[in-house]
Amino acid sequence: MASPQTKNGYTRIANEILENIAKTDLNGTQLRIVMVIWRYTYGFRRKEYEMSLVFLSEAIDTTKSHIKKELNTLIDRKIVNVVGIGKRRGRILSFNKNYEEWDDKSKVQHNQQELPKEPKPPKVPKTKLYYDENNTYFKMALYFHKLVSEVAKEAGVEHLIKKANMQSWADDFRKLIEINGVDKHLAKDVMDWVTKDSFWKTNVLSAKKLREKFGELAIKMKASQTPKQPNLKHSVQLDPREKEIAFQRWVQEGNDPDEFDWGK
């Protein structure tokens, strides 16, 4: 059971200070900071003491960032004074017992609100590109849309492209050519191929999807167009007469006819 005794130490504080601090609008952390300052100044019969943020945060059992904020408020309100910097690079603090100099909380908040705020840079609105009917990318969008429409109609999924936005499609083709660096002729070849391929034609029904899959589609297209090389190992057959000539030579050389290998 705790049993504090004044013989083990005590802090002498004038009643007038206690009466006025009780009337002062302080939050819990601010009051605890004041009490710690009393403890390590008046409690040791001195007027000031070096107290770092780490020291105060450990004494009050809270974070250093929280201490920094509330201590600065006490300093702004002239309840706590900063006397200087100590040997350990911490601030030397003292309690201002002249309560007539203390600033009211609402006054400090009002002054903080009056500080001019740095103006935010104005947002630059993005200019949306418009593609007219003579624009190359708009023509590419129309061309691909026509091919895709035939595929969708055949597959019974016309509703998927019924509300296609040609401006959006044209912009995807612009990005494909200008950003991805795809040649226009290659883009047309892939459009023609993908709308005929049995697998891809129903999986690529928009310009956006074409752009997303373009690299893979171009590789698949090239692979499908490369003719397969015949397997010469199986296609080359020996003339049966050559076997017969080889057999005759085998016998003439004095070898056993039964040991001749007809399979080679």
C-alpha positions in Angstrom: 0.0 0.0 0.0 1.4 3.4 -1.0 2.1 5.7 1.9 3.7 9.0 0.8 5.3 11.0 3.6 6.5 14.7 3.6 9.6 13.5 5.3 10.6 11.7 2.1 10.3 15.0 0.2 7.7 17.6 -0.8 7.2 20.5 -3.1 6.5 24.0 -1.7 4.0 25.9 -3.9 2.3 29.2 -2.9 -1.4 28.8 -2.4 -1.9 31.8 -4.7 -0.3 29.8 -7.6 -2.6 26.8 -6.9 -5.7 29.0 -6.8 -4.9 30.7 -10.1 -3.8 27.6 -11.9 -7.1 26.0 -10.9 -8.9 28.8 -12.7 -6.8 28.5 -15.9 -8.1 26.6 -18.8 -5.5 23.8 -19.3 -6.0 20.4 -20.8 -4.8 17.3 -19.0 -1.4 17.1 -20.6 -0.6 20.8 -20.1 -1.5 20.5 -16.4 0.8 17.5 -16.0 3.7 19.3 -17.7 3.2 22.2 -15.3 3.3 19.7 -12.3 6.5 18.1 -13.6 8.1 21.5 -13.9 7.0 22.3 -10.3 8.4 19.0 -9.2 11.9 19.5 -10.7 12.2 23.2 -9.9 10.3 24.1 -6.7 10.7 20.4 -5.5 14.5 21.0 -5.5 14.2 24.6 -4.3 15.3 26.0 -7.6 13.6 28.3 -10.1 14.7 26.5 -13.4 15.9 23.2 -14.7 16.9 21.6 -18.0 14.2 19.4 -19.3 14.2 17.8 -22.8 11.2 16.5 -24.6 12.3 13.0 -23.9 12.6 13.7 -20.2 9.1 15.2 -20.1 7.6 12.4 -22.2 9.0 9.8 -19.8 7.9 11.7 -16.7 4.3 12.1 -18.0 4.3 8.7 -19.9 3.2 10.1 -23.3 4.7 10.6 -26.7 7.4 13.2 -27.5 5.4 14.7 -30.3 2.4 15.2 -27.9 4.7 16.9 -25.3 6.1 19.2 -28.0 2.7 20.4 -29.0 1.4 21.1 -25.5 4.6 22.5 -24.2 4.7 25.0 -27.0 1.2 26.1 -26.1 2.2 26.7 -22.5 5.2 28.7 -23.7 3.0 30.8 -26.1 0.6 31.5 -23.2 3.5 32.6 -21.1 2.8 30.1 -18.4 6.2 28.4 -18.9 9.4 30.3 -19.8 12.4 29.1 -21.8 15.5 30.4 -20.0 18.0 29.0 -22.4 19.7 25.8 -23.6 21.3 23.4 -21.1 24.6 21.4 -21.3 22.6 18.4 -22.6 21.1 20.5 -25.4 17.7 20.5 -23.7 15.7 23.6 -22.9 16.0 25.2 -19.5 12.4 25.7 -18.3 10.9 27.7 -15.5 7.3 28.3 -14.3 6.1 31.9 -14.6 4.5 32.6 -11.3 3.3 36.0 -12.4 -0.2 34.8 -13.4 -1.1 38.3 -14.6 1.1 37.7 -17.6 -0.6 34.4 -18.6 -2.5 34.6 -21.8 -6.1 33.3 -22.1 -6.5 30.1 -24.1 -9.1 31.6 -26.5 -6.8 34.6 -27.2 -4.0 32.4 -28.2 -6.3 30.3 -30.5 -7.7 33.5 -32.0 -4.2 34.7 -32.8 -3.3 31.4 -34.4 -6.4 31.5 -36.6 -5.4 35.0 -37.8 -2.1 33.7 -39.2 -2.3 33.9 -43.0 -2.4 30.6 -44.7 -0.2 29.9 -47.6 -2.4 29.8 -50.7 -2.7 26.5 -52.5 -1.7 26.5 -56.1 -4.7 26.5 -58.4 -5.5 23.2 -59.9 -4.9 23.1 -63.6 -7.9 21.4 -65.3 -7.1 18.6 -67.7 -8.0 19.4 -71.2 -9.9 16.6 -72.7 -8.9 15.8 -76.3 -11.5 15.8 -79.0 -11.1 13.8 -82.2 -13.1 14.8 -85.3 -14.1 12.5 -88.1 -10.9 13.3 -90.1 -8.6 12.4 -87.3 -6.5 9.3 -87.9 -7.1 7.9 -84.4 -10.9 8.4 -84.8 -10.7 6.6 -88.2 -8.8 3.7 -86.5 -11.5 3.6 -83.8 -14.3 3.4 -86.4 -12.4 0.7 -88.4 -11.9 -1.5 -85.3 -15.4 -0.9 -84.1 -16.8 -2.2 -87.4 -14.7 -5.4 -87.1 -15.7 -5.9 -83.5 -19.4 -5.3 -84.2 -19.4 -8.2 -86.7 -17.8 -10.5 -84.1 -20.2 -9.4 -81.4 -23.2 -9.9 -83.7 -22.0 -13.4 -84.6 -21.5 -14.3 -80.9 -24.8 -12.7 -79.8 -23.1 -10.1 -77.5 -23.9 -6.9 -79.4 -25.1 -5.3 -76.2 -21.5 -5.2 -75.0 -20.4 -2.7 -77.6 -23.7 -1.0 -78.2 -22.8 2.1 -76.2 -19.1 2.3 -77.2 -17.7 5.8 -77.0 -15.7 6.5 -80.1 -13.9 9.4 -78.5 -12.6 7.1 -75.8 -11.7 4.5 -78.4 -9.8 7.1 -80.4 -7.9 8.2 -77.3 -6.8 4.6 -76.7 -5.5 4.4 -80.2 -3.6 7.6 -79.7 -2.0 6.2 -76.5 -1.2 3.0 -78.4 0.6 4.9 -81.1 2.1 7.9 -79.3 2.8 6.4 -75.9 3.4 2.8 -76.6 5.2 3.5 -79.9 3.3 1.0 -82.0 3.4 1.3 -85.8 0.1 2.2 -87.3 0.4 -0.6 -90.0 1.2 -3.2 -87.3 -1.8 -1.9 -85.3 -4.1 -2.5 -88.3 -2.6 -6.0 -88.9 -3.3 -7.0 -85.3 -6.9 -5.6 -85.6 -7.5 -7.7 -88.6 -6.0 -10.8 -87.1 -7.6 -10.6 -83.6 -11.1 -10.3 -85.0 -10.6 -13.5 -86.9 -8.7 -15.6 -84.3 -11.0 -18.2 -82.8 -10.0 -17.5 -79.3 -9.2 -13.8 -79.1 -12.0 -12.4 -81.3 -14.5 -12.7 -78.4 -12.0 -11.6 -75.7 -10.9 -8.3 -77.3 -14.1 -6.2 -77.9 -12.7 -2.7 -77.2 -9.9 -0.4 -78.1 -8.8 -0.4 -74.4 -8.5 -4.2 -74.3 -6.6 -4.2 -77.6 -4.1 -1.7 -76.1 -3.7 -3.7 -72.9 -3.1 -7.0 -74.7 -1.4 -5.6 -77.8 2.1 -7.0 -77.1 0.8 -10.5 -76.5 -1.5 -10.3 -79.5 1.3 -9.2 -81.8 3.4 -12.1 -80.7 0.6 -14.6 -81.2 -0.1 -13.1 -84.7 3.5 -13.5 -85.8 3.7 -17.0 -84.5 0.5 -18.0 -86.4 1.9 -16.6 -89.6 5.3 -18.3 -89.5 5.2 -21.5 -91.7 6.2 -24.7 -90.0 9.4 -26.3 -91.1 9.0 -29.9 -92.3 10.7 -32.6 -90.2 13.4 -33.8 -92.6 14.3 -36.7 -90.3 11.0 -38.4 -91.0 10.4 -37.1 -94.5 13.6 -38.3 -96.2 13.3 -41.9 -97.2 16.0 -44.1 -98.8 15.5 -45.6 -102.2 14.9 -49.4 -101.8 17.4 -50.0 -104.6 20.2 -48.5 -102.4 19.5 -51.1 -99.8 19.8 -53.9 -102.4 23.1 -52.4 -103.7 24.4 -52.2 -100.1 23.5 -55.9 -99.5 25.3 -57.0 -102.6 28.4 -55.1 -101.6 28.1 -56.7 -98.1 28.1 -60.2 -99.5 31.0 -59.5 -102.0 33.1 -58.4 -99.0 32.7 -61.9 -97.6 30.3 -61.0 -94.8 27.5 -63.3 -93.6 24.2 -62.4 -95.5 22.2 -63.2 -92.4 24.0 -60.5 -90.4 23.1 -57.7 -92.8 21.0 -54.9 -91.2 18.1 -54.1 -93.4 16.8 -51.6 -90.9 19.5 -48.9 -91.4 
